[in-house]
């Protein structure tokens, strides 16, 4: 076997292609939409949070991928705490959810978009770790009374694993 020169990139500051008609502001949570393009985080189906924008990029008049935004990931970031579903000290170590691109909540919104793991709650915000590995929204324990109901519960779990990118879709 022959040696090879393997290319590499720093995994903490990563460029992502920005979605069409999208402006991403520096310091905001950034995720990929279901088409694989960078957008500001929101409680929108299909978004997977990856990190925080290092810069403002305005692709408002562009097409998918015309511009690139650099995001920082694998760090602990401080965001605003939700006024309606506030994260508290008891939530340390648990997953928190995207309320908007700069606010996290202790309860999943309509689409259950995971922001990261709560590390610390401060008076002026919530410190969250945005990890490299995707996080999966919790699946309730099954209380199924028959095989058909177990199948339904199991399929719900598979759907969450696929949505988080932990499992490939067939």
N, C-alpha and C positions, 0 to 999 in steps of 0.2 A: 504494500500500500504506500502511496505517496502522501507526503505532507501537503496541506493546503493552507492558503492564506484565507482565513475566515473574517469577513467584514463584520463590524459591530458598530453599534450606536449607544450613546448614553441613554439608559432607560428612564432617566428622571426628567429630561427636557425633550419632549417629543413633538415633531411637526405633524399636524393633522390637516387634511384638506377640508376647507370650509364649505358648508352647504350653500346652495344658491339662495340669493335674496336674504342673506343673513349677516348681521353685525354681531361680533363677539367682543365684549368689553374686557379690558384687563382686570384681573382679580375675580372674575366670575367663574362659577363651576361650569365645566364644559363636558359634554358627552357626545357620543355618536348617535345619530338618528338611525332609524331602521334601514336606511340606504347606505349607511357607513360614512356619513359626512358629519363634521363637527358643527355643533349648535350649542347655544347656552342651555344649561340644564333647566328642565321644567318637569312638572308632573304630567308628562306626555308619554303615551304608549310607545315602547320600543327604544327609549333613550337609555343608554348605559353611561353613567358618569365615569370619566377617566382621570380628571384632574382639574387644574385651575389655569386660566389663560394668563400667559406672561405679558401679553400685549393686546392692544385693541386692533382688531382686523375688521374692516368694513367691506363685505362682499355683497352689499345690498343690491348692487346692479349687476352682479356677476352670476355665472353659472356654477354648478357643482364643481368644486375643485379648482376654480380659477385662482383662489388665494389660499394661503396656508397660515394656520395659527399655531404658535408654539405653546404647549401646555406643560405644566409641571405636575408630576405625579409621584406617588410613593412617599408622600410627606404628610405632616399633620397641619391642617389649615383651620383658621377660625372664621366661622360664619355667624350670621345673625340667628337668634333663636326665635322660633315661631311664637307669635302672640296667642294663637289659638290652640296649638298642640305643642306646648313648650317641652323641650328636653330638660330633664332635671338630673341631679346628681345620681339618682338611682338608675339612670339610663347608661351610665358609664360602662363601656364594654359591649354595648348592644348596637345594632344597626340603627341609623337614623335616615330619614327620608327627605327627598327634595320637595320643598314647598315652592321655591322659585330659585333663580340662579345665584342667590346669595343668602338664602334662608333654609334652615333645616328644621324638621319636626320629628317628634317621637312616634308619630303614627303615620302609617302609609296613607297617602292621598288616593285619589281615584285610580291611579295607575301603579302605585307602589314603587316608584323609582327610588332606588337606594342611593344615598349620597355617600355613605361610608360608615365607619364605626366611631361612635362617640368615645373620645379619650378623656375629655374634661369639660365641665360646665363652668364657665366664668360669668361674672356679673354682666359682662358686655358681649357675650357670645358663647358659641359652642365650638370646641376644638374637635375636629374629626379627622380621622385617618382615611385617606382615599388610597386604597391598596391597589396593587397591580392585578391581583386576582379578583374576578368578579364576585359579587355577593349575591346570595339568593334570598328572596323574600321568604319569610317563615311559612311553613305548611302546617296547618292545624293537624293534630293527631286524629286519625280516623276513628269514627264511632260507627262504622258501617255494620249493618246487620246482615248483609248478604254479599255474595261475590260481585254482583253487579255494582254495588255501592263502593266496594273496595277498588274495583277497576276505575271508577270515576275519581276517587281520591288519588289513586296512583297516577292517573293521567294528568291530574291537576299538578302534581309534583313534577312530573316530566316537563310539563309546559313551563313551569317556573325555572327549572334547570336550563332549558333551552333558551328562554328569554334572557337569562343572566349570562349566557355564553359558556356555561360550565359543560353543557352537553351539545353536541352537534345535532342539527335537525336532519332527519332522514330524508 
